[in-house]
């Protein structure tokens, strides 16, 4: 099965244009996702949102921070996220440890 190609909104000059209304709608949507009790999200994950025609705003995909593209984000903030994602094992909290794979089996 071949999936349809996604349409990225990157402009020819390399920018990622979005209207203030689109940014506000995306922000409102992801904040609703992040505050929903039934949604559990691991730390240091990147969540891509977009509009699905006929449906509305949706989570398009999520990936570990180190496996995600920058797509118009502030590179300094990206480095902050990557630095946080690459912490020593002794610095992992109990909450974070639930997301670690069980490598004993």
Secondary structure, 3 states (H helix, E strand, C coil): CCCCCCCCCECCCCCECCCHHHHHHHHHHHHHHHCCCCCCCCCCEEEEEEEECCCEEEEEEEEEHHHCCCCCCCHHHHHHHHHHHCCCHHHCCHHHHCCCCCCCC
